[in-house]
Amino acid sequence: MSGIKKLAGDTLWYGGSSIAARFLNYLLTPYLTYKLTGAAYGEMSVVYAAIPFLNVIFTYGLETAYFRFVQKDEFKKDIYNTASISIFVSTILLSLLLFISNGSIANFVKLNDHPEFIKFSTFIIAFDTLATLPFSKLRQDGKPKKFALIRIIGIAVTMILTYFFISVCPDIVANNPNGWVASWYIKNYGVGYAIIANLFASGITLLLLSKELLSVTFKLNKVLWKQMLLYSLPLLVAGFGGMINETFDRIMLGWWAPVATQEAAKLEIGIYSACYKLSILISLFIQAFRMGAEPFFFKQAQGNNPQKTYARVMKFFVITITVMFLFVALYINIWKYFIRNEMLWVGLKVVPILLLANMFLGIYYNLSIWYKLSQKTMYGAWITLIGATVTLTINSIFIPYFSYMACAWATFFCYGSMMVISFIWGQKHYPIPYAWKKLVAFIVIVVVIFFLHKGLVLLIPNKYFNFLLATILILIYAKFLTLVEHKEFSKLPKVGKYFMQKK
């Protein structure tokens, strides 16, 4: 249980700070959906769909390579310097390329009226890329407080500046039209100011990591660098495919949504993007888990029988996300108020589909350890490319007929196929004794509970009955879990004593 306890601690510190940071960021959703039109929110979503693509290219898997090679004694002295030099040089070259082609990129993502958004985004991507390895070093060196503080400060700056630009500045200009703020403030530039706020936050984050940045010695270990690239480049392909699966549907929706105007297409993107964020809890937990799990998995690989630990981690992970699924899906009529623009509520029907899709994605992240540990990262690239093919095929065929519903189902089938393929291939190359029948049963049970709730609420359309039934069903599922897994729960530190069966 010590391994599980260590992972829980890592997830609490590093992942917990990521949860806090991302939750603060998510708090901008009700604000922005209230202050911006649905079309403008869709326009912003397109920008933030393009940024992760470029982030993957800029980092090209070196973060994972860092955690992999830092475990090897012969590379510990050179790994951070070598990876940092590589990232620094490539970031400069790629940023220049984006600046040169910003007009073409703006046209590609249908932002012809605001090509400057691409320039702002380039700086954001560059700053975030340069911060990647310093953050990784903090995780590897065991400095969770500094890691957490910097992450949260960055998001807090984004929130404060966004509010300042969009809400405070208009009042200042109205009261003092000849003042300093009025000399530069652009009216109705809400999306642009949201991006600029993010840019300032990324810059400040990088400054706060200056100690880690300045600790780099410009000495490149060419042998190590080549080995890192051989390991990480397949992860670049996997990451790029992953971004197609995760964000490219917004761009495709802008191309092919079955609406008459580009403005209406942006509204469809806004509806889908706002409702996508209601998978907040599962997404946040997966993010937290990934932050703690990656270094943990590599360290565990050096011990005895790590496969048993990985199997137990998977069980606790699935139990957690199934409970989260019910918590979000059954209380959707409360969560919808997170979106302040009621026009966007029409897309709430995609939320349960996306919750399941993200559940599959989280399981896939657990499964992916097999190809990272067995030096078979090309398998990860192939799995993600298969998922990307599923995404592109379903979206290209069905978006013109079903709009964002096609995007939701494409995400579902994409992550589902990746999960299944990774499990099958992983058991051949790096067998792990997952209790997969039991885990599948847990997922099926929560889906049945969801449809049971939905059916009964249709028969008795009363909001109090809705919430009462949701609570009862969640409690029944929680009781079921304690009965089935009481032995596992009883081994948990501190709380385990409450799950021990009385004789």
Rosetta blueprint (number, residue, H / E / L):
1 M L
2 S H
3 G H
4 I H
5 K H
6 K H
7 L H
8 A H
9 G H
10 D H
11 T H
12 L H
13 W H
14 Y H
15 G H
16 G H
17 S H
18 S H
19 I H
20 A H
21 A H
22 R H
23 F H
24 L H
25 N H
26 Y H
27 L L
28 L H
29 T H
30 P H
31 Y H
32 L H
33 T H
34 Y H
35 K H
36 L L
37 T L
38 G H
39 A H
40 A H
41 Y H
42 G H
43 E H
44 M H
45 S H
46 V H
47 V H
48 Y H
49 A H
50 A H
51 I H
52 P H
53 F H
54 L H
55 N H
56 V H
57 I H
58 F H
59 T H
60 Y L
61 G L
62 L H
63 E H
64 T H
65 A H
66 Y H
67 F H
68 R H
69 F H
70 V L
71 Q L
72 K L
73 D H
74 E H
75 F H
76 K L
77 K L
78 D L
79 I H
80 Y H
81 N H
82 T H
83 A H
84 S H
85 I H
86 S H
87 I H
88 F H
89 V H
90 S H
91 T H
92 I H
93 L H
94 L H
95 S H
96 L H
97 L H
98 L H
99 F H
100 I H
101 S L
102 N H
103 G H
104 S H
105 I H
106 A H
107 N H
108 F H
109 V L
110 K L
111 L L
112 N L
113 D L
114 H L
115 P L
116 E H
117 F H
118 I H
119 K H
120 F H
121 S H
122 T H
123 F H
124 I H
125 I H
126 A H
127 F H
128 D H
129 T H
130 L H
131 A H
132 T H
133 L H
134 P H
135 F H
136 S H
137 K H
138 L H
139 R H
140 Q H
141 D L
142 G L
143 K L
144 P H
145 K H
146 K H
147 F H
148 A H
149 L H
150 I H
151 R H
152 I H
153 I H
154 G H
155 I H
156 A H
157 V H
158 T H
159 M H
160 I H
161 L H
162 T H
163 Y H
164 F H
165 F H
166 I H
167 S H
168 V H
169 C H
170 P H
171 D H
172 I H
173 V H
174 A H
175 N H
176 N L
177 P L
178 N L
179 G L
180 W H
181 V H
182 A H
183 S H
184 W H
185 Y L
186 I L
187 K L
188 N L
189 Y L
190 G H
191 V H
192 G H
193 Y H
194 A H
195 I H
196 I H
197 A H
198 N H
199 L H
200 F H
201 A H
202 S H
203 G H
204 I H
205 T H
206 L H
207 L H
208 L H
209 L L
210 S H
211 K H
212 E H
213 L H
214 L H
215 S L
216 V L
217 T L
218 F L
219 K L
220 L L
221 N L
222 K H
223 V H
224 L H
225 W H
226 K H
227 Q H
228 M H
229 L H
230 L H
231 Y H
232 S H
233 L H
234 P H
235 L H
236 L H
237 V H
238 A H
239 G H
240 F H
241 G H
242 G H
243 M H
244 I H
245 N H
246 E H
247 T H
248 F H
249 D H
250 R H
251 I H
252 M H
253 L H
254 G H
255 W H
256 W H
257 A L
258 P L
259 V L
260 A L
261 T L
262 Q H
263 E H
264 A H
265 A H
266 K H
267 L H
268 E H
269 I H
270 G H
271 I H
272 Y H
273 S H
274 A H
275 C H
276 Y H
277 K H
278 L H
279 S H
280 I H
281 L H
282 I H
283 S H
284 L H
285 F H
286 I H
287 Q H
288 A H
289 F H
290 R H
291 M H
292 G H
293 A H
294 E H
295 P H
296 F H
297 F H
298 F H
299 K H
300 Q H
301 A L
302 Q L
303 G L
304 N L
305 N L
306 P H
307 Q H
308 K H
309 T H
310 Y H
311 A H
312 R H
313 V H
314 M H
315 K H
316 F H
317 F H
318 V H
319 I H
320 T H
321 I H
322 T H
323 V H
324 M H
325 F H
326 L H
327 F H
328 V H
329 A H
330 L H
331 Y L
332 I H
333 N H
334 I H
335 W H
336 K H
337 Y H
338 F H
339 I L
340 R L
341 N L
342 E H
343 M H
344 L H
345 W H
346 V H
347 G H
348 L H
349 K H
350 V H
351 V H
352 P H
353 I H
354 L H
355 L H
356 L H
357 A H
358 N H
359 M H
360 F H
361 L H
362 G H
363 I H
364 Y H
365 Y H
366 N H
367 L H
368 S L
369 I H
370 W H
371 Y H
372 K H
373 L H
374 S L
375 Q L
376 K L
377 T H
378 M H
379 Y H
380 G H
381 A H
382 W H
383 I H
384 T H
385 L H
386 I H
387 G H
388 A H
389 T H
390 V H
391 T H
392 L H
393 T H
394 I H
395 N H
396 S H
397 I H
398 F H
399 I H
400 P H
401 Y H
402 F H
403 S L
404 Y H
405 M H
406 A H
407 C H
408 A H
409 W H
410 A H
411 T H
412 F H
413 F H
414 C H
415 Y H
416 G H
417 S H
418 M H
419 M H
420 V H
421 I H
422 S H
423 F H
424 I H
425 W H
426 G H
427 Q H
428 K H
429 H H
430 Y L
431 P L
432 I L
433 P L
434 Y L
435 A L
436 W H
437 K H
438 K H
439 L H
440 V H
441 A H
442 F H
443 I H
444 V H
445 I H
446 V H
447 V H
448 V H
449 I H
450 F H
451 F H
452 L H
453 H H
454 K H
455 G H
456 L H
457 V H
458 L H
459 L H
460 I L
461 P L
462 N L
463 K H
464 Y H
465 F H
466 N H
467 F H
468 L H
469 L H
470 A H
471 T H
472 I H
473 L H
474 I H
475 L H
476 I H
477 Y H
478 A H
479 K H
480 F H
481 L H
482 T H
483 L H
484 V H
485 E L
486 H H
487 K H
488 E H
489 F H
490 S H
491 K L
492 L L
493 P L
494 K L
495 V L
496 G H
497 K H
498 Y H
499 F H
500 M L
501 Q L
502 K L
503 K L
